[in-house]
Amino acid sequence: MLRLNSIRKSFDGPKGERVDVLRDLSVHIRAGTTAAILGRSGSGKSTLLAILGLLDSPDSGTYHIGGQEVSGLSDVALARLRSTHLGFVYQRFFLLPHLSAYENVETALQHGIPVPRRRRRSLVLESLDQVGLADRTTHRPRQLSGGEQQRVAIARALVRTPAVVLADEPTGALDENTSEQVITLLLTAAKARGATTVMVTHDPEVAMRTDRTLHLVEGAWARD
Amino acid sequence: MSARELRARGGRALLACLSLVIGIIAVIFVQATAGVARAELIHLAELRQGRDGSATVSVSGDALGSQTSRLLASKSNTGADVALFVSDSGATLSGGPSTIPIIAFEGDVMAVRPFDLIAGHWPTATTAGSGMVVNKVAWEQIAGGSGLLWKAGKGDLARHTPVTAVIDDGEQDPRAYLPWRELAAHAQPIAESSVRVLVRVPSGDAARSVEWLRWHASVDQLPMQGTIEPVNAAAGVDDQLRIVTAAFLGVGLIMLLVGVLGVLNIGLATLKERADELALRRSLGATKGDIMVLVLAESVLIGCAGSLVAVLLAVAMYRPLVAAALSGSTDVPFPLSAAIYGVIVGGLAGAAGGLIPALRAARTPIAAVMRA
């Protein structure tokens, strides 16, 4: 499903020097599986997730999603791929505070390939129902607990039934109990929709819940 | 979507909207007053010079009588309106604090010089001989007196004449108007006097009026003094107004520019707090173009909202301030074209103020924002 080949990425450091963040990184993640990327802060895992999510581009190397090479695609084509193939869950939830839970989930259907209004409604309600928030559709983020907010974010990530769900520290802002529930929900819901899930985490216990763990140390794989 | 986003940032959106209002009002007022001022100035010019599209020439006073009668009779064949004015008839009106010059006339005066009738009625062929017309300056001078005396030339002939009508002829000096035939019946026409002939063909085309007058002057052998001139009141007024309007419009546009800078400033300030939202939308599949359109649409909405507020304020202020000052009447409707112009200008100002924020929004570094 996802195939990275010799990916390199570097940034300008504070003194103007080049800092290699990802070094000749290759990996193949099969469709329908779950994978965790473990690593310390600064190991390059978020950069890798950004490249996997087409939010950033590598300096060199190739990246295939479902067999399609994406490095040469235009902004419009990349945006379309993000909308149709990818779903994102973030540590900070990224819910729009002035919108209700329903409207936040609906945001994912407002861009990319258009979805008719009636179909949109059923997709949003179905997605919210799947994460157990059918009775919270009109609630604003501030009226929801942290766990509920992350469930809204998961509903938003899954509403288009993407082929890939990318999660960046999805439990980083949650307590232990809630983390457990959210991870279970994320993995179950993604699997129910047949999505490949790649999760960045620093928590080994969360990583153990996935099919495969990739350990990133200073931009390179430590072990698979 | 844009309206909802705007509501979410109500305070900033309101500030941006208000920053445009003054500039848009200024532009609307310039547009609206230019129309009223033009109409007023054209009307004033027509009162003094004759209706737009007329032709005029001076002829010797010798022509008064059979030659001018033939000219006036030509109307029945061609439909052209013809009137004669003898300004230096030598006749005067007395009875007030000073003597008032009497202008003798003949023909379709109101058709070629649309005097504003303030009271009474303009003498027609049937009413001629029953009185005199005075302008409002003369009326104020004679204080509505009756038993006024008029005398022609150096003669001692005097007549008691009632005033049958008061008009506004656009003049600042007192004037009285008397049918020439009535004047001629009681005094010898003065040979040195000159007659101003004013002609207007039904089409209102000044060039045709000139041609008409030239042809009839030739046929009737009118002793012309000078050349035939077209009356182009509107063109003259437009020349006068062009510079004034441009100056006022310039001031209005500077005020509008300040408003645009306000929208730009607020738009840029808002981008920082919207970074999360914009990056999120990009991650959900919005293209750079979508983000640009989103931000630009919000600015245009702000501009349109500002222009609606400006139009409402302009309509409320228009009658008491502008219309009354320009025309002396509050019964002047607010021109719809100025309102439409204001909304268009507001939308464009919003778009101009939102362009740079929109370009910057499209370049939001998604990965950096999502990682932060």
Interface residues (C-beta under 8 A of the other chain):
Chain A: S46 T47 A50 G53 L55 D56 D75 V76 A79 R80 R82 S83 T84 F88 Y90 R92 F94 L96 P97 H98 L99 T107 A108 Q110 H111 G112 R156 D168
Chain B: M1 R4 E5 R7 A8 D276 E277 A279 L280 R281 R282 S283 L284 G285 A286 T287 K288 G289 D290 I366 A367 M370 R371
